[in-house]
Structure formats: C-alpha cells, structure tokens
C-alpha cells in the first residue's frame, strides 16, 4: 500500500515537472522530474536489493541464528547463516 502510494506521488512529481518544463519553468521542472525519478527508481529497485525468503530450511552448513523478524507480509522469518562463508539465508516459518 505504502509502496504504491509512493510510486503514485513520484509519478505525479514527474508529470508536474514535465508540465512545468513545457510551460518554460525549466529550473522547477528539472527539480520535480529528478526527485520524482529518484523516488520511483528507489521504490522499483528496492526489491532487487533484498533477498527473497525461502520456505524450507537450507541444510548443508547453514545453522539458524536467534535473529527473527516479520517480513512485509507479516510472516515470521528466521535468519540462517553459513559460518564458513558468511552467507545468510532467510527462511519463512
């Protein structure tokens, strides 16, 4: 919900910036378009940064940690770590 609302606000900023540009308010247009594009890019590419959660225990050299949190869907997630490599996996449940 918040993600969608933020994208709408960013799109409005871009559109208003383009309207200002065509009305010859170039400096204000550049600011509005840049901020709108930065916010939209941050929201869109935010999904790339975070690892997806698995549904099964990873096995191998991974062991569960005491770190737990609720993901954006409200599911409990446990962090598993491979102490040799430092790799972390996130397991729902």
Backbone as ProteinMPNN parsed JSONL, in Angstrom:
{"seq_chain_A": "XXXXXXXXXXXXXXXXXXXXXXXXXXXXXXXXXXXXXXXXXXXXXXXXXXXXXXXXXXXXXXXXXXXXXXXXXXXXXXXXXXXXXXXXXXXXX", "coords_chain_A": {"N_chain_A": [[0.828, -1.191, 0.0], [1.816, 1.338, 0.938], [3.995, 1.417, -0.712], [2.83, 1.538, -3.276], [1.452, 3.988, -3.054], [3.608, 5.734, -2.775], [4.849, 5.418, -5.251], [2.852, 6.51, -6.878], [2.881, 9.184, -6.005], [5.486, 9.859, -6.808], [5.188, 9.596, -9.59], [3.332, 11.627, -10.06], [4.932, 13.833, -9.416], [6.81, 13.673, -11.493], [5.168, 14.056, -13.754], [4.111, 16.631, -13.215], [6.496, 18.026, -13.292], [7.178, 17.729, -15.994], [5.061, 19.124, -17.163], [5.617, 21.678, -16.169], [8.041, 22.079, -17.446], [7.297, 22.297, -20.138], [5.896, 24.617, -19.89], [7.816, 26.46, -19.734], [9.176, 26.723, -17.289], [11.869, 25.945, -16.446], [13.888, 25.415, -14.434], [12.444, 24.676, -12.122], [11.12, 22.527, -13.2], [13.148, 20.698, -13.735], [13.992, 20.033, -11.161], [11.626, 18.844, -10.079], [11.205, 16.65, -11.83], [13.599, 15.221, -11.497], [13.561, 14.567, -8.694], [11.169, 13.065, -8.609], [11.864, 10.95, -10.344], [14.048, 9.828, -8.963], [12.837, 8.95, -6.572], [10.952, 7.115, -7.599], [12.705, 5.272, -8.846], [14.085, 4.349, -6.614], [12.045, 3.001, -5.211], [11.258, 1.043, -7.078], [13.652, -0.415, -7.584], [14.251, -1.281, -5.075], [13.311, -3.798, -4.472], [15.149, -5.441, -5.7], [17.396, -5.363, -4.14], [16.929, -6.684, -1.667], [16.968, -9.994, -0.407], [15.011, -12.806, -1.433], [12.656, -14.698, 0.583], [13.051, -18.064, 1.673], [11.21, -21.175, 1.809], [11.869, -23.556, 2.895], [14.188, -25.173, 5.133], [17.634, -24.428, 4.677], [19.674, -26.364, 4.932], [22.795, -28.234, 4.615], [25.757, -26.528, 5.558], [24.473, -24.557, 6.893], [23.127, -22.89, 9.717], [20.589, -22.092, 12.118], [20.063, -18.761, 13.354], [19.579, -16.56, 16.195], [18.26, -14.447, 15.266], [15.295, -13.004, 14.258], [12.46, -11.839, 12.411], [9.581, -10.003, 11.216], [8.341, -10.257, 7.976], [7.344, -8.212, 5.114], [4.848, -9.215, 4.576], [3.925, -10.047, 6.954], [4.807, -12.483, 7.855], [6.702, -14.657, 9.963], [10.214, -14.67, 9.955], [13.194, -16.502, 9.911], [16.672, -16.159, 10.317], [19.284, -17.807, 8.722], [22.66, -18.927, 8.8], [25.772, -19.516, 7.164], [28.579, -20.212, 8.662], [31.139, -20.504, 7.674], [31.325, -19.181, 5.195], [29.865, -16.894, 5.587], [27.513, -16.396, 4.344], [24.061, -15.594, 4.242], [20.756, -16.789, 4.732], [17.258, -16.444, 4.379], [14.513, -17.706, 5.969], [11.141, -18.411, 5.853], [8.732, -18.955, 8.371]], "CA_chain_A": [[0.0, 0.0, 0.0], [2.703, 2.495, 1.01], [4.826, 1.37, -1.919], [2.01, 2.036, -4.381], [1.195, 5.409, -2.845], [4.853, 6.444, -3.047], [5.017, 5.424, -6.705], [1.885, 7.477, -7.433], [3.403, 10.521, -5.708], [6.637, 10.069, -7.687], [4.672, 9.798, -10.947], [2.74, 12.972, -10.088], [6.057, 14.759, -9.476], [7.373, 13.636, -12.853], [4.199, 14.677, -14.675], [4.091, 18.069, -12.958], [7.759, 18.549, -13.799], [7.088, 17.821, -17.462], [4.151, 20.232, -17.463], [6.377, 22.908, -15.897], [9.052, 22.215, -18.495], [6.654, 22.806, -21.352], [5.431, 25.975, -19.602], [9.059, 27.234, -19.676], [9.711, 26.858, -15.93], [12.854, 24.874, -16.602], [14.587, 25.04, -13.203], [11.496, 23.927, -11.288], [10.809, 21.268, -13.89], [14.277, 19.773, -13.547], [13.935, 19.564, -9.77], [10.481, 17.942, -9.909], [11.432, 15.41, -12.58], [14.702, 14.475, -10.858], [13.085, 13.976, -7.437], [10.206, 12.016, -8.93], [12.574, 9.801, -10.91], [14.838, 9.198, -7.896], [11.925, 8.237, -5.675], [10.417, 5.958, -8.332], [13.778, 4.29, -9.013], [14.345, 3.744, -5.304], [10.972, 2.063, -4.891], [11.277, -0.072, -8.027], [14.855, -1.233, -7.435], [14.348, -1.755, -3.698], [13.051, -5.241, -4.494], [16.342, -6.132, -6.173], [18.396, -5.359, -3.074], [16.614, -7.621, -0.609], [16.889, -11.387, -0.828], [13.703, -13.417, -1.194], [12.639, -15.686, 1.654], [12.836, -19.455, 1.304], [10.183, -21.811, 2.633], [12.448, -24.761, 3.5], [15.494, -24.972, 5.746], [18.638, -24.556, 3.628], [20.518, -27.556, 5.084], [24.231, -28.037, 4.423], [26.463, -25.951, 6.698], [23.691, -23.463, 7.449], [22.532, -23.103, 11.038], [19.711, -20.961, 12.437], [20.518, -17.783, 14.335], [18.483, -16.083, 17.052], [17.675, -13.284, 14.59], [13.989, -13.242, 13.661], [11.717, -10.617, 12.141], [8.376, -10.167, 10.406], [8.533, -9.669, 6.651], [6.302, -7.258, 4.745], [3.559, -9.902, 4.54], [3.593, -10.413, 8.329], [5.292, -13.827, 8.174], [7.92, -14.716, 10.771], [11.37, -15.102, 9.163], [14.388, -16.852, 10.677], [17.907, -15.99, 9.552], [20.222, -18.923, 8.79], [23.974, -18.46, 8.374], [26.879, -20.451, 6.955], [29.666, -19.535, 9.369], [32.382, -20.574, 6.885], [31.321, -18.196, 4.118], [29.145, -15.7, 5.996], [26.277, -16.269, 3.563], [22.843, -15.628, 5.04], [19.513, -17.151, 4.045], [16.081, -16.055, 5.138], [13.532, -18.791, 5.863], [9.85, -18.095, 6.445], [8.155, -20.025, 9.2]], "C_chain_A": [[0.877, 1.261, 0.0], [3.577, 2.577, -0.232], [4.063, 1.944, -3.115], [1.751, 3.534, -4.259], [2.443, 6.233, -3.157], [5.125, 6.504, -4.542], [4.068, 6.418, -7.373], [2.386, 8.895, -7.205], [4.599, 10.844, -6.609], [6.193, 10.342, -9.127], [4.043, 11.183, -11.088], [3.848, 14.024, -10.171], [6.67, 14.826, -10.86], [6.449, 14.342, -13.839], [4.153, 16.192, -14.471], [5.383, 18.73, -13.433], [7.753, 18.701, -15.305], [6.161, 18.955, -17.895], [4.876, 21.56, -17.257], [7.427, 23.144, -16.976], [8.451, 22.809, -19.761], [6.047, 24.191, -21.154], [6.621, 26.914, -19.399], [9.521, 27.563, -18.258], [10.76, 25.761, -15.757], [13.483, 24.467, -15.282], [13.68, 24.242, -12.262], [11.164, 22.575, -11.896], [11.912, 20.244, -13.655], [14.253, 19.186, -12.139], [12.815, 18.538, -9.587], [10.705, 16.607, -10.608], [12.528, 14.582, -11.919], [14.251, 13.817, -9.559], [12.08, 12.854, -7.698], [10.876, 10.767, -9.465], [13.401, 9.079, -9.851], [13.962, 8.389, -6.948], [11.37, 6.991, -6.356], [11.476, 4.874, -8.492], [14.086, 3.597, -7.695], [13.302, 2.709, -4.922], [11.028, 0.839, -5.801], [12.469, -0.994, -7.784], [15.084, -1.716, -6.009], [14.154, -3.274, -3.631], [14.277, -6.036, -4.922], [17.344, -6.305, -5.034], [18.155, -6.445, -2.041], [16.448, -9.032, -1.153], [15.485, -11.931, -0.563], [13.786, -14.435, -0.048], [12.389, -17.071, 1.078], [11.74, -20.022, 2.189], [10.703, -23.065, 3.322], [13.81, -24.428, 4.092], [16.586, -25.252, 4.722], [19.529, -25.789, 3.742], [21.988, -27.23, 4.901], [24.886, -27.522, 5.687], [25.696, -24.797, 7.337], [23.122, -23.854, 8.8], [21.685, -21.881, 11.385], [20.366, -20.027, 13.46], [19.339, -17.405, 15.217], [17.781, -14.871, 16.423], [16.38, -13.682, 13.892], [13.297, -11.907, 13.448], [10.473, -10.962, 11.349], [8.626, -9.512, 9.058], [7.346, -8.771, 6.317], [4.916, -7.88, 4.666], [3.119, -10.352, 5.932], [4.028, -11.808, 8.716], [6.561, -13.726, 9.008], [9.049, -15.293, 9.915], [12.536, -15.357, 10.101], [15.603, -16.716, 9.771], [18.808, -17.199, 9.809], [21.562, -18.428, 8.25], [24.93, -19.629, 8.173], [28.108, -19.751, 7.529], [30.979, -19.552, 8.594], [32.456, -19.449, 5.851], [30.673, -16.875, 4.513], [27.847, -15.478, 5.251], [25.076, -16.424, 4.48], [21.673, -16.022, 4.162], [18.366, -16.831, 4.968], [14.984, -17.075, 4.884], [12.255, -18.4, 6.587], [9.361, -19.281, 7.26], [8.803, -20.184, 10.526]], "O_chain_A": [[0.698, 2.144, -0.839], [3.863, 3.662, -0.737], [4.606, 2.747, -3.874], [1.822, 4.263, -5.248], [2.344, 7.312, -3.74], [5.582, 7.529, -5.049], [4.449, 7.093, -8.33], [2.324, 9.724, -8.113], [4.717, 11.961, -7.113], [6.749, 11.209, -9.801], [4.203, 11.836, -12.119], [3.721, 14.998, -10.913], [7.01, 15.905, -11.346], [6.904, 15.135, -14.663], [4.156, 16.951, -15.441], [5.365, 19.861, -13.92], [8.263, 19.687, -15.837], [6.436, 19.658, -18.867], [4.759, 22.466, -18.082], [7.671, 24.284, -17.371], [9.025, 23.708, -20.374], [5.718, 24.87, -22.127], [6.446, 28.043, -18.941], [10.188, 28.576, -18.046], [10.561, 24.792, -15.025], [13.607, 23.27, -15.02], [14.108, 23.248, -11.676], [10.953, 21.597, -11.179], [11.641, 19.07, -13.407], [14.468, 17.988, -11.952], [13.037, 17.477, -9.003], [10.425, 15.551, -10.04], [12.393, 13.364, -11.796], [14.525, 12.638, -9.337], [12.147, 11.803, -7.06], [10.51, 9.652, -9.093], [13.45, 7.849, -9.839], [14.313, 7.271, -6.569], [11.326, 5.922, -5.747], [11.19, 3.693, -8.298], [14.323, 2.389, -7.666], [13.636, 1.66, -4.371], [10.86, -0.287, -5.331], [12.319, -2.216, -7.778], [16.015, -2.482, -5.759], [14.779, -3.946, -2.81], [14.422, -7.196, -4.537], [18.062, -7.304, -4.986], [19.11, -7.072, -1.583], [15.864, -9.239, -2.217], [14.847, -11.557, 0.421], [14.858, -14.962, 0.248], [11.624, -17.238, 0.129], [11.38, -19.422, 3.201], [10.057, -23.587, 4.231], [14.5, -23.523, 3.623], [16.48, -26.218, 3.967], [20.091, -26.223, 2.737], [22.386, -26.072, 5.02], [24.606, -28.021, 6.777], [26.218, -24.129, 8.23], [22.692, -24.989, 9.008], [22.02, -20.762, 10.996], [21.128, -20.468, 14.32], [18.223, -17.881, 15.005], [16.824, -14.339, 16.987], [16.364, -14.577, 13.047], [13.511, -10.959, 14.203], [10.327, -12.085, 10.865], [9.066, -8.364, 8.988], [6.448, -8.59, 7.139], [3.914, -7.166, 4.687], [2.063, -10.967, 6.081], [3.667, -12.287, 9.791], [7.389, -12.839, 8.8], [8.856, -16.294, 9.226], [12.836, -14.543, 10.975], [15.568, -17.107, 8.604], [19.063, -17.568, 10.955], [21.594, -17.6, 7.34], [24.898, -20.608, 8.919], [28.615, -18.799, 6.936], [31.844, -18.707, 8.828], [33.509, -18.842, 5.655], [30.895, -15.852, 3.864], [27.151, -14.491, 5.489], [25.065, -17.268, 5.376], [21.602, -15.64, 2.994], [18.484, -16.933, 6.189], [14.569, -17.289, 3.745], [12.273, -18.096, 7.78], [9.55, -20.44, 6.892], [8.406, -21.047, 11.308]]}, "name": "protein", "num_of_chains": 1, "seq": "XXXXXXXXXXXXXXXXXXXXXXXXXXXXXXXXXXXXXXXXXXXXXXXXXXXXXXXXXXXXXXXXXXXXXXXXXXXXXXXXXXXXXXXXXXXXX"}
